[in-house]
Amino acid sequence: RAVVEIVEENGGTAVRSRVGHSYIKKLMADTGAIFGGEHSGHFYFKDFWRADSGMLAALHAIAALGESSAPLSKLLTPYSRYVASGEINSEVADAAAAMATISEQFGESAGNQIDDLDGLTVTGDTWWFNVRASNTEPLLRLNVEAKTQARMEKIRDEVLATIRG
Protein backbone atom coordinates (compact mmCIF):
# COMPACT_ATOMS: atom_id res chain seq x y z
CA ARG A 1 0.00 0.00 0.00
CA ALA A 2 2.74 2.45 0.89
CA VAL A 3 4.32 2.22 -2.56
CA VAL A 4 1.08 3.11 -4.34
CA GLU A 5 0.32 5.89 -1.85
CA ILE A 6 3.78 7.46 -2.11
CA VAL A 7 3.98 7.22 -5.90
CA GLU A 8 0.53 8.85 -6.27
CA GLU A 9 1.29 11.54 -3.65
CA ASN A 10 4.28 12.51 -5.80
CA GLY A 11 2.30 12.72 -9.04
CA GLY A 12 3.16 9.29 -10.43
CA THR A 13 1.09 6.31 -11.43
CA ALA A 14 1.78 2.99 -9.74
CA VAL A 15 1.30 -0.16 -11.82
CA ARG A 16 1.28 -3.66 -10.35
CA SER A 17 2.93 -6.60 -12.04
CA ARG A 18 3.50 -10.26 -11.49
CA VAL A 19 6.75 -11.15 -9.75
CA GLY A 20 9.66 -11.89 -12.05
CA HIS A 21 12.06 -9.82 -14.09
CA SER A 22 10.59 -10.74 -17.47
CA TYR A 23 7.11 -9.57 -16.42
CA ILE A 24 8.39 -6.40 -14.79
CA LYS A 25 10.71 -5.42 -17.65
CA LYS A 26 7.94 -5.93 -20.22
CA LEU A 27 5.42 -3.92 -18.20
CA MET A 28 7.96 -1.14 -17.71
CA ALA A 29 8.52 -1.02 -21.47
CA ASP A 30 4.78 -1.10 -22.20
CA THR A 31 3.94 1.69 -19.73
CA GLY A 32 7.08 3.83 -19.92
CA ALA A 33 7.77 3.25 -16.22
CA ILE A 34 10.98 4.76 -14.90
CA PHE A 35 11.38 2.37 -11.96
CA GLY A 36 10.22 -1.06 -10.87
CA GLY A 37 10.71 -3.09 -7.74
CA GLU A 38 9.84 -6.27 -5.90
CA HIS A 39 9.45 -6.99 -2.18
CA SER A 40 12.39 -9.35 -2.51
CA GLY A 41 14.72 -6.40 -3.03
CA HIS A 42 15.04 -6.41 -6.82
CA PHE A 43 15.07 -2.89 -8.30
CA TYR A 44 14.71 -2.08 -12.02
CA PHE A 45 15.71 1.23 -13.64
CA LYS A 46 14.53 2.50 -17.03
CA ASP A 47 17.84 4.29 -17.64
CA PHE A 48 19.76 1.08 -16.87
CA TRP A 49 18.14 -1.00 -19.64
CA ARG A 50 15.30 -1.85 -17.23
CA ALA A 51 17.80 -4.17 -15.59
CA ASP A 52 17.71 -5.31 -11.98
CA SER A 53 20.50 -3.56 -10.10
CA GLY A 54 20.94 -3.66 -6.34
CA MET A 55 24.18 -1.74 -6.80
CA LEU A 56 22.42 1.16 -8.55
CA ALA A 57 19.73 1.19 -5.85
CA ALA A 58 22.45 1.31 -3.17
CA LEU A 59 24.18 4.20 -4.96
CA HIS A 60 20.90 6.16 -5.05
CA ALA A 61 20.46 5.53 -1.32
CA ILE A 62 24.03 6.69 -0.62
CA ALA A 63 23.44 9.81 -2.72
CA ALA A 64 20.29 10.61 -0.74
CA LEU A 65 22.25 10.16 2.50
CA GLY A 66 24.92 12.54 1.20
CA GLU A 67 22.32 15.25 0.62
CA SER A 68 21.00 15.09 4.18
CA SER A 69 22.41 15.36 7.67
CA ALA A 70 19.67 13.04 8.97
CA PRO A 71 20.39 9.34 9.56
CA LEU A 72 18.95 6.77 7.15
CA SER A 73 16.38 5.68 9.75
CA LYS A 74 15.00 9.24 9.82
CA LEU A 75 14.93 9.48 6.02
CA LEU A 76 12.94 6.23 5.81
CA THR A 77 10.32 7.20 8.42
CA PRO A 78 7.81 8.72 5.93
CA TYR A 79 7.93 5.48 3.92
CA SER A 80 7.40 3.12 6.86
CA ARG A 81 3.62 3.42 7.03
CA TYR A 82 2.73 -0.21 7.66
CA VAL A 83 3.99 -3.13 9.71
CA ALA A 84 5.24 -5.96 7.49
CA SER A 85 5.65 -9.65 8.23
CA GLY A 86 8.43 -10.20 5.73
CA GLU A 87 8.16 -13.21 3.46
CA ILE A 88 7.15 -16.40 5.26
CA ASN A 89 7.53 -19.70 3.42
CA SER A 90 5.43 -22.78 4.15
CA GLU A 91 5.87 -26.16 2.52
CA VAL A 92 2.61 -27.49 1.06
CA ALA A 93 1.60 -30.59 -0.86
CA ASP A 94 -0.96 -28.79 -3.06
CA ALA A 95 -0.45 -25.05 -3.46
CA ALA A 96 -3.58 -24.55 -5.59
CA ALA A 97 -5.82 -26.26 -3.04
CA ALA A 98 -4.30 -24.26 -0.18
CA MET A 99 -4.83 -21.01 -2.06
CA ALA A 100 -8.44 -21.94 -2.85
CA THR A 101 -9.06 -22.55 0.87
CA ILE A 102 -7.45 -19.22 1.76
CA SER A 103 -9.55 -17.42 -0.86
CA GLU A 104 -12.72 -19.01 0.49
CA GLN A 105 -11.89 -18.21 4.12
CA PHE A 106 -10.55 -14.65 3.70
CA GLY A 107 -11.96 -13.46 0.38
CA GLU A 108 -15.09 -11.66 -0.75
CA SER A 109 -17.41 -13.77 1.38
CA ALA A 110 -15.57 -12.33 4.41
CA GLY A 111 -16.04 -8.80 3.06
CA ASN A 112 -12.53 -8.39 1.66
CA GLN A 113 -11.28 -7.62 -1.83
CA ILE A 114 -9.33 -10.26 -3.73
CA ASP A 115 -7.27 -10.31 -6.89
CA ASP A 116 -5.15 -12.93 -8.56
CA LEU A 117 -2.63 -10.87 -10.53
CA ASP A 118 0.25 -12.66 -8.81
CA GLY A 119 -0.91 -15.44 -6.54
CA LEU A 120 -3.76 -14.36 -4.28
CA THR A 121 -3.92 -10.88 -2.78
CA VAL A 122 -6.56 -10.23 -0.13
CA THR A 123 -7.18 -6.66 1.02
CA GLY A 124 -9.08 -5.74 4.17
CA ASP A 125 -9.75 -2.38 5.77
CA THR A 126 -6.35 -1.77 7.41
CA TRP A 127 -4.36 -4.75 6.11
CA TRP A 128 -3.52 -6.86 3.09
CA PHE A 129 -1.74 -10.10 2.37
CA ASN A 130 -0.41 -11.91 -0.65
CA VAL A 131 0.19 -15.62 -0.89
CA ARG A 132 1.73 -17.15 -3.97
CA ALA A 133 3.26 -20.44 -4.97
CA SER A 134 6.98 -20.67 -5.51
CA ASN A 135 7.97 -21.37 -9.10
CA THR A 136 10.83 -23.62 -8.01
CA GLU A 137 9.88 -25.26 -4.70
CA PRO A 138 6.75 -26.79 -3.08
CA LEU A 139 6.21 -23.60 -1.06
CA LEU A 140 3.61 -20.93 -0.50
CA ARG A 141 5.11 -17.50 0.13
CA LEU A 142 3.14 -15.20 2.45
CA ASN A 143 3.57 -11.45 2.94
CA VAL A 144 1.31 -9.49 5.30
CA GLU A 145 1.08 -5.76 5.97
CA ALA A 146 -1.18 -3.90 8.38
CA LYS A 147 -1.52 -0.55 10.12
CA THR A 148 -0.54 -2.04 13.49
CA GLN A 149 1.73 -4.80 14.74
CA ALA A 150 -1.16 -6.52 16.50
CA ARG A 151 -3.32 -6.56 13.37
CA MET A 152 -0.47 -7.83 11.19
CA GLU A 153 0.27 -10.63 13.66
CA LYS A 154 -3.42 -11.61 13.86
CA ILE A 155 -3.82 -11.83 10.07
CA ARG A 156 -0.42 -13.55 9.67
CA ASP A 157 -1.26 -16.17 12.28
CA GLU A 158 -4.74 -16.83 10.86
CA VAL A 159 -3.43 -17.28 7.31
CA LEU A 160 -0.53 -19.46 8.46
CA ALA A 161 -2.95 -21.65 10.45
CA THR A 162 -4.96 -22.12 7.27
CA ILE A 163 -1.88 -22.89 5.17
CA ARG A 164 -0.26 -25.22 7.68
CA GLY A 165 -3.51 -26.77 8.85
C-alpha positions, 0 to 999 in steps of 0.5 A: 500500500505504501508504494502506491500511496507514495507514488501517487502523492508525488504525481506518479502512477503505480502499476502492479505486475507479477513477480519476475524480471521478465514480467516487470521489464515488459510492463515497464517497457509497455507503460514507460515506467521509470522504476520497478521493484519487488518486495524481494529487493530487486530494483529495475531502472529505465535508464539502466536497460530496465535491468535489476541492479541492487548496486544502482539502488544502493548508490541512489540511497548513498546519494540521498544520505549525502544530501542530508544530515539526517540518519537513514532511519529518519529518512525512511520514516515517511515510507514506513507506514505499515507493519510488514511480516516479511516473506514467510515460506510454508511447505505445502503438498498442493499449493492450488488447493491451499490457495483456494481454501485461503480465498474461500476463508478470507476473500469476498465472502468475508467482506474483503477484496481479492485479486489474482494478478500474482498469486492471491492478494486479499485486502481488508480495511487496514491490512492486506496479504499476498500468498503465492506459490513458488515457481521452483519449490513446493512452497507458499510465500506469504507477505502481510502488511497492516496498520498495526503490529497486533493486526499484522500478527493476527492476520499472519497467524490466521493465514498461516494456520490455514496454510499449515492446517 
